[in-house]
Amino acid sequence: MTNQIRLGVIGCGYWGPNLIRNFVEFPGSEVVAAADLDSSRLDTIKTRYNSIITTTHYPDLFDMHLDAVIVATPPATHYAIGRDCLEHGLHTLVEKPMTLNRLDAERLVDLAAQKGLILMVGHTFEYNAAVRTLRQIIASGTLGDIYYVDAIRVNLGLFQRHSNVIWDLAPHDISILRYILGAEPVQVSANGSAHILPNVVDLAYINLEFPNNITAHVHVSWLNPSKVRQITVVGSQKMLVYDDVEPLEKIRIYDKGVDKLPYTESFGDFQLSYRYGDITIPHINFTEPLRNECQHFVESIIHGTQPQSSGYVGLQVVKILEMAEQSLNGAAMQEKPNGYITVHNQ
Ligand SMILES: NC(=O)c1ccc[n+]([C@@H]2O[C@H](COP(=O)([O-])OP(=O)(O)OC[C@H]3O[C@@H](n4cnc5c(N)ncnc54)[C@H](O)[C@@H]3O)[C@@H](O)[C@H]2O)c1
């Protein structure tokens, strides 16, 4: 097929093969080449997709007349590899988190703008039909004024040696919160602890204050017996639970709440009335989020439009993660393991 976007994938560990499968299946793209330092990873790719050229030296991809690359290597390598790809004139999709610090993220955003290239970050949940439905429900006012959002993403492992649980798991929740609330947090703080590897935080609680007095909490852990991926949104009218582990009924809207009755002299106090109404389960037309994401990357290149999870969005999420980490470090330095150090957004 002509006019296909010619792609290379760098990093074929756990996630890279999922990206390759989706780009291979999408008619608008052709996966020309795959790179990984580990040749056994490439053997697996070659067994499944014989036509893909493989190499252990990713710069070989720069001589293959590609249009774009996907960087699915460990986060510590994203900046150097992403920069190299952009400098070689390639549209670039970098896995999450885009980089491990704000400065590097800004440099990638500036470089992409300078070169007129698409830079996108793999915030897969922004392409998840349940999260999109959640955003619509909040925007429609069905829940009333939003009081707070509680996000939990916990399981047992997989421990990363060169990053902590915040950089590994929280990019998803931070990107979801920004997306569903349509706003940036004005204040970020965090606390957490390292139980298994020295100085590698494996449990963290991040607190975010959004405009309109909306509070959000993100609980991430590699040390939990159960796999939980749940977001609760509590509003003045209704409450909602999004359970990503649930195969079909991912969102439940509860007509539950507490109303304060007018002050009465006879009681000398405020009376509270509790509502216990119906539960609604919206129908969600679910397609694989990664497939939507891959398709969106190719279409953004074809139409020359900024993707939903653009480099700028990647930068905003990195800034928030960095603030959470500074807050953690501040707490550690002051030997206040349970105290919150607040970091103000600029
Ligand atoms: N969007 C999502 O839902 C999602 C899910 C899982 C992982 N990820 C992200 O994908 C990225 C990769 O994660 P993973 O779990 O696949 O890690 P992984 O360790 O399983 O795989 C990374 C691969 O990159 C290769 N690699 C490292 N440096 C390289 C280099 N210089 N050149 C070529 N190859 C190199 C390694 O050999 C390895 O095979 C991470 O950024 C992670 O956060 C995203």
Ligand as a Chemical Component Dictionary entry (heavy atoms), coordinates in Angstrom:
data_LIG
# 
_chem_comp.id                   LIG 
_chem_comp.type                 NON-POLYMER 
_chem_comp.pdbx_formal_charge   0 
_chem_comp.three_letter_code    LIG 
# 
loop_
_chem_comp_atom.comp_id 
_chem_comp_atom.atom_id 
_chem_comp_atom.alt_atom_id 
_chem_comp_atom.type_symbol 
_chem_comp_atom.charge 
_chem_comp_atom.model_Cartn_x 
_chem_comp_atom.model_Cartn_y 
_chem_comp_atom.model_Cartn_z 
_chem_comp_atom.pdbx_ordinal 
LIG N1  N1  N 0  1.558  3.220  27.889 1  
LIG C1  C1  C 0  1.524  2.180  28.694 2  
LIG O1  O1  O 0  0.463  1.750  29.149 3  
LIG C2  C2  C 0  2.805  1.474  29.033 4  
LIG C3  C3  C 0  2.802  0.180  29.561 5  
LIG C4  C4  C 0  4.036  -0.426 29.858 6  
LIG C5  C5  C 0  5.208  0.261  29.632 7  
LIG N2  N2  N 1  5.169  1.520  29.139 8  
LIG C6  C6  C 0  6.419  2.290  28.920 9  
LIG O2  O2  O 0  7.157  1.680  27.856 10 
LIG C7  C7  C 0  8.560  1.870  28.069 11 
LIG C8  C8  C 0  9.243  0.487  28.058 12 
LIG O3  O3  O 0  8.733  -0.271 29.125 13 
LIG P1  P1  P 0  8.878  -1.863 29.134 14 
LIG O4  O4  O 0  8.051  -2.324 30.266 15 
LIG O5  O5  O -1 8.647  -2.409 27.770 16 
LIG O6  O6  O 0  10.429 -2.016 29.516 17 
LIG P2  P2  P 0  11.356 -3.271 29.193 18 
LIG O7  O7  O 0  12.549 -3.122 30.086 19 
LIG O8  O8  O 0  10.576 -4.542 29.196 20 
LIG O9  O9  O 0  11.824 -3.007 27.680 21 
LIG C9  C9  C 0  12.683 -1.978 27.308 22 
LIG C10 C10 C 0  13.528 -2.475 26.145 23 
LIG O10 O10 O 0  14.331 -1.388 25.673 24 
LIG C11 C11 C 0  15.590 -1.913 25.289 25 
LIG N3  N3  N 0  16.572 -0.838 25.263 26 
LIG C12 C12 C 0  17.123 -0.175 26.316 27 
LIG N4  N4  N 0  17.982 0.767  25.879 28 
LIG C13 C13 C 0  17.983 0.685  24.518 29 
LIG C14 C14 C 0  18.673 1.383  23.501 30 
LIG N5  N5  N 0  19.559 2.360  23.769 31 
LIG N6  N6  N 0  18.454 1.025  22.205 32 
LIG C15 C15 C 0  17.569 0.044  21.900 33 
LIG N7  N7  N 0  16.898 -0.663 22.834 34 
LIG C16 C16 C 0  17.095 -0.343 24.131 35 
LIG C17 C17 C 0  15.876 -2.992 26.326 36 
LIG O11 O11 O 0  16.830 -3.932 25.837 37 
LIG C18 C18 C 0  14.496 -3.614 26.515 38 
LIG O12 O12 O 0  14.266 -4.721 25.674 39 
LIG C19 C19 C 0  8.678  2.591  29.422 40 
LIG O13 O13 O 0  8.790  3.965  29.183 41 
LIG C20 C20 C 0  7.343  2.299  30.113 42 
LIG O14 O14 O 0  6.975  3.300  31.029 43 
LIG C21 C21 C 0  4.009  2.121  28.817 44 
# 
loop_
_chem_comp_bond.comp_id 
_chem_comp_bond.atom_id_1 
_chem_comp_bond.atom_id_2 
_chem_comp_bond.value_order 
_chem_comp_bond.pdbx_ordinal 
LIG N1  C1  SING 1  
LIG C1  O1  DOUB 2  
LIG C1  C2  SING 3  
LIG C2  C3  SING 4  
LIG C2  C21 DOUB 5  
LIG C3  C4  DOUB 6  
LIG C4  C5  SING 7  
LIG C5  N2  DOUB 8  
LIG N2  C6  SING 9  
LIG N2  C21 SING 10 
LIG C6  O2  SING 11 
LIG C6  C20 SING 12 
LIG O2  C7  SING 13 
LIG C7  C8  SING 14 
LIG C7  C19 SING 15 
LIG C8  O3  SING 16 
LIG O3  P1  SING 17 
LIG P1  O4  DOUB 18 
LIG P1  O5  SING 19 
LIG P1  O6  SING 20 
LIG O6  P2  SING 21 
LIG P2  O7  DOUB 22 
LIG P2  O8  SING 23 
LIG P2  O9  SING 24 
LIG O9  C9  SING 25 
LIG C9  C10 SING 26 
LIG C10 O10 SING 27 
LIG C10 C18 SING 28 
LIG O10 C11 SING 29 
LIG C11 N3  SING 30 
LIG C11 C17 SING 31 
LIG N3  C12 SING 32 
LIG N3  C16 SING 33 
LIG C12 N4  DOUB 34 
LIG N4  C13 SING 35 
LIG C13 C14 SING 36 
LIG C13 C16 DOUB 37 
LIG C14 N5  SING 38 
LIG C14 N6  DOUB 39 
LIG N6  C15 SING 40 
LIG C15 N7  DOUB 41 
LIG N7  C16 SING 42 
LIG C17 O11 SING 43 
LIG C17 C18 SING 44 
LIG C18 O12 SING 45 
LIG C19 O13 SING 46 
LIG C19 C20 SING 47 
LIG C20 O14 SING 48 
# 
